[in-house]
Structure formats: structure tokens, C-alpha cells
Amino acid sequence: MAAAVPSVFLLMVNGQVESAQFPEYDDLYCKYCFVYGQDWAPTAGLEEGISQITSKSQDVRRVLVWNFPIDVTFKSTNPYGWPQIVLSVYGPDVFGNDVVRGYGAVHVPFSPGRHKRTIPMFVPESTSKLQKFTSWFMGRRPEFTDPKVVAQGEGREVTRVRSQGFVTLLFNVVTKDLRKLGYDAGPADTAGALGPSPAGGTLP
């Protein structure tokens, strides 16, 4: 008797928000949240989090290291709306107010294995010099009321932004039953612990 075809597949993601480079800033912390389609639902772990504040390393690289863990499992009936992770980095301005130092987003890698991603970060810009001065003077910088807008793209083209810094993420991705539902995500579904990729190195 043929085994029943599963009706859902699982996507298990763990790893960490590893580090960041923001040459102009120090004493930063990071928030993350996941954005996904309506057919997706988290079943375990945390879909958002906030890191500790970290200072730049004392070596020549001047890297901000968080090593802040990510661990979440999703279930879905189809790959449409594949999860993205949205990052927001904050730190103090000259007046001691917490202001946003960067937003960024990236899709969770589609293929199982170990992945490293470096995300370029950006901040919204005031559209006039007067607004820029006023926001600096009042200690209120332009920011999104909901960071999830970063992942959606709709209306983003009318927002003036400035590139600023990079954040590096490490992902370990495991899928279950994706292939049984007829989707090819690269290497065979993996249900155990992840080591190096099948090629012998780590995936990009």
C-alpha cells in the first residue's frame, strides 16, 4: 500500500545574526523578524528577537559581533511567500536617543545546508535639507513604523534611502517533505544534523 503523500512540508532554520560592519557607528543592537506568505505558519521557535548591545572589536576589522541565535520552524502547503528575515539595527545618536542605523532583508536560503549571507543595510532619508536638520536637531530620524515593509517592496520605490553598513548572517536550513510534494530544492531533503555541504565545502 502506497504511503500517503504529506499535505505540508517543513522548513527548519537555525543559525545566527553573526556580525556587522558600520564604520561610522558603535554600541549597536539588532532586531530580527520573519515575513512570510499566508500559506505559511510558524510551528516552533521564535519568529522575532532582539540582540544585546555590542561594541566594535579592538582589532583592525572593527567588527560588531552579536552571534545572536536564530531558531524557527515553519510549515507550509506551497513555497509561495517563502520566508524572509528582516533586520533592523539601532544605536545611540549624539543626544543618546536610540535611532535606526540600518534596515535589510534577505530570503531564507532555498536549498538545505549551511549558508552565509552578507546583507547591505540602508536607512530612509529625509527629502529636504530642512527636514534633515530638523530630524537631527529633534533627535527623530526617519524610520519605518513597521520594519516588515522592508521585505515587501510595495511603495518602497518612493522612499529615498541611503546605503549604510552590512550585516552577516549564518543559516542552517533543513527541509522535510518538500521533495515529496514535488518541489526540488537542490540537495535531497535533510532531516538530521547539518554539516558541510555535499560538495565538501560550505555553501555560499
JOLIN-V109879 format. One record per residue. SS is DSSP state (alpha for helix, beta for strand, coil for the rest). Layout:
{{SS} {SS}}
This chain:
{{coil} {coil} {coil} {coil} {coil} {coil} {coil} {coil} {beta} {beta} {beta} {beta} {beta} {beta} {beta} {beta} {beta} {beta} {beta} {beta} {beta} {coil} {coil} {coil} {coil} {coil} {coil} {beta} {beta} {beta} {beta} {beta} {beta} {beta} {beta} {coil} {coil} {coil} {coil} {beta} {beta} {beta} {beta} {beta} {beta} {coil} {coil} {beta} {beta} {beta} {coil} {coil} {coil} {beta} {coil} {beta} {coil} {coil} {coil} {coil} {coil} {coil} {coil} {beta} {beta} {beta} {beta} {beta} {beta} {beta} {beta} {beta} {beta} {beta} {beta} {beta} {coil} {coil} {coil} {coil} {coil} {coil} {coil} {beta} {beta} {beta} {beta} {beta} {beta} {beta} {beta} {beta} {coil} {coil} {coil} {coil} {coil} {beta} {beta} {beta} {beta} {beta} {beta} {beta} {beta} {beta} {beta} {coil} {coil} {coil} {coil} {coil} {beta} {beta} {beta} {beta} {beta} {beta} {beta} {beta} {beta} {beta} {beta} {beta} {coil} {coil} {coil} {coil} {alpha} {alpha} {alpha} {alpha} {alpha} {alpha} {alpha} {alpha} {alpha} {alpha} {coil} {coil} {coil} {coil} {coil} {coil} {coil} {coil} {coil} {coil} {alpha} {alpha} {alpha} {alpha} {coil} {coil} {coil} {alpha} {alpha} {alpha} {coil} {coil} {beta} {beta} {beta} {beta} {beta} {beta} {beta} {beta} {beta} {beta} {beta} {beta} {beta} {beta} {beta} {beta} {coil} {coil} {coil} {coil} {coil} {coil} {coil} {coil} {coil} {coil} {coil} {coil} {coil} {coil} {coil} {coil} {coil} {coil} {coil} {coil} {coil} {coil} {coil} {coil} {coil} {coil} {coil} {coil}}
